[in-house]
Amino acid sequence: MDRSLLSLRATLVLLLAALAGVAAGVLATLAGDGAARGALCGLAAAGLAVPFFDRLVAAEDTEARQLPRADVEAGDGRG
């Protein structure tokens, strides 16, 4: 197999979501909620972190494509 199973972007999003889930679970457990509630809190945080980090990582890529560039010859009145 010459190609990877996941893209670099997908790997980064899933890694950040997993780290957020583990951190939330550990903090909930240390707060005294117990192991079961800590695991549920970690899973919920990881589930919510996936779309957040997906938009965060993709924001630079889509923003660069959609912003119009000011053209000097267009005479848009700037500068």
C-alpha positions in Angstrom: 0.0 0.0 0.0 1.5 3.2 -1.2 -1.1 5.6 0.1 -2.0 6.4 3.7 -5.2 5.3 5.3 -6.1 8.8 6.5 -5.2 12.2 5.1 -3.0 14.5 7.1 -6.0 16.8 7.8 -8.2 14.0 9.0 -5.4 12.7 11.2 -4.9 16.1 12.8 -8.6 16.6 13.4 -9.0 13.2 15.1 -5.9 13.6 17.1 -6.9 17.0 18.5 -10.4 15.6 19.2 -9.0 12.7 21.1 -6.7 14.9 23.1 -9.6 17.2 24.0 -11.7 14.2 25.0 -9.0 12.7 27.2 -8.4 16.1 28.9 -12.1 16.6 29.6 -12.4 13.0 30.9 -9.4 13.4 33.2 -10.6 16.7 34.5 -14.1 15.4 35.2 -12.7 12.4 37.0 -10.4 14.5 39.1 -13.3 16.8 40.0 -14.9 13.8 41.7 -17.5 12.7 39.2 -16.2 9.1 39.0 -14.7 7.1 36.2 -18.0 6.4 34.4 -19.0 10.0 34.2 -15.5 11.0 33.3 -15.5 8.6 30.4 -18.9 9.9 29.2 -17.7 13.5 29.5 -14.6 12.7 27.5 -16.6 11.0 24.8 -19.0 13.9 24.6 -16.1 16.4 24.4 -14.4 14.4 21.7 -17.6 14.2 19.7 -18.1 17.9 19.9 -14.5 18.6 19.2 -14.5 16.9 15.8 -16.7 19.5 14.0 -14.9 22.3 15.8 -11.4 21.3 14.8 -12.7 20.3 11.3 -13.8 23.9 10.8 -10.8 25.3 12.5 -8.3 23.4 10.3 -10.3 24.0 7.1 -10.9 27.7 7.8 -7.5 28.8 6.3 -7.9 26.7 3.2 -11.4 27.8 2.3 -10.9 31.4 3.4 -7.9 31.8 1.0 -10.0 30.6 -1.9 -13.1 32.7 -1.3 -11.6 36.2 -0.5 -11.5 38.4 -3.5 -8.2 40.1 -4.2 -8.0 43.8 -4.7 -6.8 44.4 -8.2 -5.0 47.6 -9.1 -6.3 47.7 -12.6 -9.9 47.1 -11.5 -10.1 50.6 -10.1 -11.9 49.7 -6.9 -11.0 53.0 -5.3 -8.5 51.6 -2.8 -5.1 53.0 -2.3 
